[in-house]
């Protein structure tokens, strides 16, 4: 399952994904992972959530991000939630150029029963069609 949190820059997307992660701690039976490209929000998350700053691992580009997420999922079959803040920023791509990335994430989420929450800096009406189905 993929859920998209979207809105223009400064609309509170990061705050909403952090709130979603913190509230998921109460009901989650598996691991929770929060992935972003800054340490800025590390202390806003509950300590039960594994925080990963991809800049510590030199993740650059959509292929590297895709491989990194697959590696996180493969590293533990107990991962239940993955929160990805700023997917286009982290990948260094425009959302419109990320169809294959979202297709891959959808297949992995189904196969491993992982819930993915992803923020996109874009107004809802400007989202590409392949992303709108996850709203």
C-alpha angles and dihedrals in degrees: 000000000000123000122189125211107194140173140122121291111291096021096117102262094140092049090052094049091048090051090048091051094047093049092046088062089072095060105023118116093187138042125301121212126191116198125190140133100251138055091221096105099036094109094045090069126081113255092246089070117086107229119208125185104197091204087073087064099042092245107174125164136015095280092052091047091048092051092045093053091046089051092051091050093045091048092068130015086200092074107119103165132031119186116196116190117200102002097181093045093049093045094044091227139111113256090239089062095052103077095117090048092055091044090054093047091050092053093047092047090053095044096048098030092239123157112222123198114190132181120216123190097224137096112259093246091053095054116115113253093247089062098041091072089068095058 
